[in-house]
Amino acid sequence: MKAHRNKWVSADHAHAWHPFTDQEIWEGEDPVVISRGEGSWLFDVEGRRYLDANSSIWTNIHGHCHPDLVAAIQEQAAKLCHSSYLGLANDRASELAEKLCSFFPKTLERCFFSDDGSTALEVAFKMSLQWRQQNGQGEKTGIIAFENAYHGDTLGAASVGGVSRFIKGYAEAGLQVYRVATFDDLLALPQVVIESASAVVIEPLIQGVNQMRTWPSGMLAKLRAWSLENGIHLILDEVMTGFGRTGAMFACQKEEVIPDFLCLAKGLTGGTMPLAATLTTEEIYEGFKGADRTFYYGHSYTGNALGCAVALASLEVFEKEDTLAEVERKGAYLEGELRKRSYVKAIRRVGLIIGFDIDGCGQDFCLKLRKRGVLTRPILNTIVIMPPLSITDDEIHFLLTELPR
Ligand SMILES: *Cc1c(COP(=O)(O)O)cnc(C)c1O
């Protein structure tokens, strides 16, 4: 047995099991144990600080422990933490549903809450398929998805994803999926496939887990036109791109697209609590009215009051701090500085979502960065730079100084 540096590492190595982690390697390493956050920084139990250049897996928006978000959680916790959304409403969830729909007046007018990005997608898939069943289109049972897409890890969402190392063994257990690589591939699909498809799902503008691959500009608008022509629902997975990362509040706004389903999670609570929302149209909603048309879906924590309260506070901070205004400037500056470095082989960026490729091992690169006080994670040989939108210019300079020249 290795001597552990503190009791939390001992307990972790003895009892915890981490996501997407080779536990054999993990047990041989000395993990960082985080216990505090402030702004763009995380602190470990030994007091060392790290710049959170990965926004705590793409969730954090306004920095850690933003006073307005902390106050919203504290105030709500003292009033009501959770009550069931089954057969009951709650004040915060009502307000948040109204607020989220207000971004899409007269189009996306219904909000269904769940807990995570994966569940936001499950909801959209199930709604699309069930709507077909009970509205005379039961033959539409397929989902069209893009190769190397990532839509989450629950069984249904994973089966739609296209990252082979994540779906091996599960793909067959899930939905009926047709995968295409490009928009042109989609146009070339046989008519039988198009007629049997219920929905097409995409991560708009940029595929996150697929090493931050961007779509050609204008592609999303073309996809929307195609889906309308062919009577196929458009599901947008904005779990990563939502809440300002791209410079717009939602990526779909950049191409003036309104989908049939909009899936939101990660940044919804500013990176504080698990909460997700699936927005949809009145047309879909109406198709669930009447006998035997109930949408039988829900989780114990659906409509959680704490999550909704902090999501509302986060949206207020967007207004108060004019968060979106600086996203493109910061992203473009970072990109420009990174481009000057010879080890950066390729770089892809939308707003403050940046991926750059290196020749060496991404994992080693990030471990070295961690020793220099910068936290991020690679995707294979792509280094992700996705800081909180609130990152300051000084912090950007720190990041650039600690990155190899
Ligand atoms: C993270 C992510 C998901 C899954 O969200 P979870 O909250 O991890 O379940 C789905 N789609 C995209 C694009 C994501 O980035």
The ligand as an SDF file (V2000), in Angstrom:
LIG
                    3D

 15 15  0  0  0  0  0  0  0  0999 V2000
  -21.7540   17.1820  -20.8990 C   0  0  0  0  0  0  0  0  0  0  0  0
  -22.5900   16.9860  -22.0910 C   0  0  0  0  0  0  0  0  0  0  0  0
  -23.7120   16.1370  -22.0580 C   0  0  0  0  0  0  0  0  0  0  0  0
  -24.0610   15.3210  -20.8500 C   0  0  0  0  0  0  0  0  0  0  0  0
  -24.3580   16.1100  -19.7480 O   0  0  0  0  0  0  0  0  0  0  0  0
  -24.2500   15.4970  -18.2730 P   0  0  0  0  0  0  0  0  0  0  0  0
  -24.7050   16.6050  -17.3890 O   0  0  0  0  0  0  0  0  0  0  0  0
  -22.8190   15.1270  -18.0830 O   0  0  0  0  0  0  0  0  0  0  0  0
  -25.1390   14.3210  -18.2290 O   0  0  0  0  0  0  0  0  0  0  0  0
  -24.4830   16.0530  -23.1970 C   0  0  0  0  0  0  0  0  0  0  0  0
  -24.1910   16.7430  -24.3000 N   0  0  0  0  0  0  0  0  0  0  0  0
  -23.1360   17.5730  -24.3730 C   0  0  0  0  0  0  0  0  0  0  0  0
  -22.8820   18.3450  -25.6210 C   0  0  0  0  0  0  0  0  0  0  0  0
  -22.2810   17.7070  -23.2760 C   0  0  0  0  0  0  0  0  0  0  0  0
  -21.2110   18.5050  -23.3450 O   0  0  0  0  0  0  0  0  0  0  0  0
  1  2  1  0
  2  3  1  0
  2 14  2  0
  3  4  1  0
  3 10  2  0
  4  5  1  0
  5  6  1  0
  6  7  2  0
  6  8  1  0
  6  9  1  0
 10 11  1  0
 11 12  2  0
 12 13  1  0
 12 14  1  0
 14 15  1  0
M  END
$$$$
